[in-house]
Amino acid sequence: MLKFMGAVRRLEHVSHDELVHVWEHVHAPHVVSLVKPERYRITFFDPPSDSADADSRPPDGMAELWFRDREHFETTIGRQAPPNIDADKFSTYAAIQPGCNLFVTEHLNVDGPTTRDTTKLVFFIKRRQGIERAHLDDYWLKVHVPNVVAAINNTPDAVCYSVDLVDLDDAERERAYDGVAQICINHPNATFADIQGYEPDGFGELVEPMLVCSGHEVRIVG
């Protein structure tokens, strides 16, 4: 399967709550009808406490869609999308942030049951200047992932951990991020500090300061 991720930010005249309502109850059914994805999940992020301007606001949410293959993507929401792709007028509410339309390879490291009440932490990760992408991927999967998995397995409320690496074949243009990590914790207002037994492993020295968003996942399909 082909996995696509998009970080979505509301337009300036739209409130976060309005976007969440339209996305879940208008746009998501339209996507299901139009695309018929293999899986479709939305993560609604908690709105920031400060009133940042539109260009610097973090995303309001993230869409994850699984397609059968590249043709399935192209003929539904890609270059060969049908004319009614924007029949729900979602483009008047929000847009994918520049560079945050990502084809990824998913590494599901810990897979446990979640609900809409589960806190989901999403880490958007970009390598530091001078770090080769191949080195980042190798270190991430072979050193950092086992370290995080061990800590999650030591944390009773932590139930899920995945890493999505942006496909290198899709990197003719540099994307805003090289990968996305997701951790689910069955505890309200959870943070990474709630993960027990994590030992610093040098991963932070390879990447820029991470954009960390907290929210809740809605499983639309699958």
Salt bridges, closest charged atoms under 4 A:
GLU24 OE2 - ARG116 NH1 2.80
ASP60 OD1 - ARG10 NH1 2.46
ASP60 OD1 - HIS16 ND1 2.73
GLU64 OE1 - LYS3 NZ 2.90
GLU64 OE2 - LYS120 NZ 3.12
GLU74 OE2 - ARG70 NE 3.20
ASP88 OD2 - HIS27 ND1 2.54
GLU106 OE2 - LYS3 NZ 2.99
ASP137 OD1 - ARG133 NE 2.73
ASP138 OD1 - LYS142 NZ 2.85
ASP164 OD1 - LYS3 NZ 2.94
ASP170 OD2 - ARG175 NH2 3.12
GLU174 OE2 - LYS126 NZ 2.33
GLU174 OE2 - ARG127 NH1 3.34
ASP178 OD1 - LYS126 NZ 3.75
ASP178 OD1 - ARG127 NH1 2.51
ASP178 OD1 - ARG133 NH1 3.99
ASP201 OD2 - HIS144 ND1 2.75
GLU217 OE2 - LYS120 NZ 2.67
GLU217 OE1 - ARG219 NE 2.93
